């Protein structure tokens, strides 16, 4: 394997994945939308619009050995996030299209970045495994499941080697969403009513997820597998906030408020999803991934936290100038 097409290369995770693949000596061809930045070391860039998948043609993939498909529609807010139609085209139809033309172009392997949301939104008692019956609860999760199924159908018919990766929340420099909000809270020294939260959640750093992508691309035992991934043992939200605060050089300011009271307050303020993520559990069992591929995350969880906190503090300094 020598030449790999990477979609979503200019995104948050894409930058880490491309760095990892270049480090393995692979030649990259990347897809882009208007405004995306090219990397001078990549062999070529190809225009592709997820909303119009046919803009990517089989001749564009001539000479590629594999595809890493990271591009997806993710950030839709409000009521639009509940509408499956907002995700079907860019996530399901686009994935099926690129899998079909990759197979027609002679690619041997296709690594697809899915989401743990295919399993569900929360764990109670036991961790998620690849063998669990899928139970996505939102439109994004359902679109990822349908994309997985479309990929497997294409693989079964064409011989394309499909690999699916379902990560939990990914963090690292450039992260957004709830993770960067938590960084902001602790960096500003805000007192937080989450000291008594005893949930457990799994996380994976962008460095470790990128390393797994590279491993899944090259390892003969990855073909046909659904790979779950995590940095290590799950941690509570309170523990994560303490680690983030210390990494930012701040003293953690956490106090206890009954979880039920926080949930009632969240209902009254329309923040039920936010409090569910902060107080609920989502634990991933990636033992099968480690056993099948002989893989272990190269970056320890606390090192990833420290690197991400350093990025955030430096970004905050520059923003003030």
Secondary structure, 3 states (H helix, E strand, C coil): CCEEEEECCCCHHHHHHHHHHHHCCCEEEEEECCCCCCCCCCCEEEECECCEHHHCCHHHHCCCCEEEECCCCCCCCHHHHHCCHHHHHHHHHHHHHHHHHHHHHCCCEEEEECCHHHCCCCCCCCCECCCCCCCCCCHHHHHHHHHHHHHHHHHHHHCCEEEEEEECEEECCCCCHHHHHHHHHHHCCCCECCCCCCCCECEEEHHHHHHHHHHHHHCHHHCCCEEEECCCCCECHHHHHHHHHHHCCCCCCECCCCHHHHHHHHHHHCCHHHHHHHHCCECECCHHHHHHHCCCCCCCHHHHHHHHHHHHHHHHHHHHC
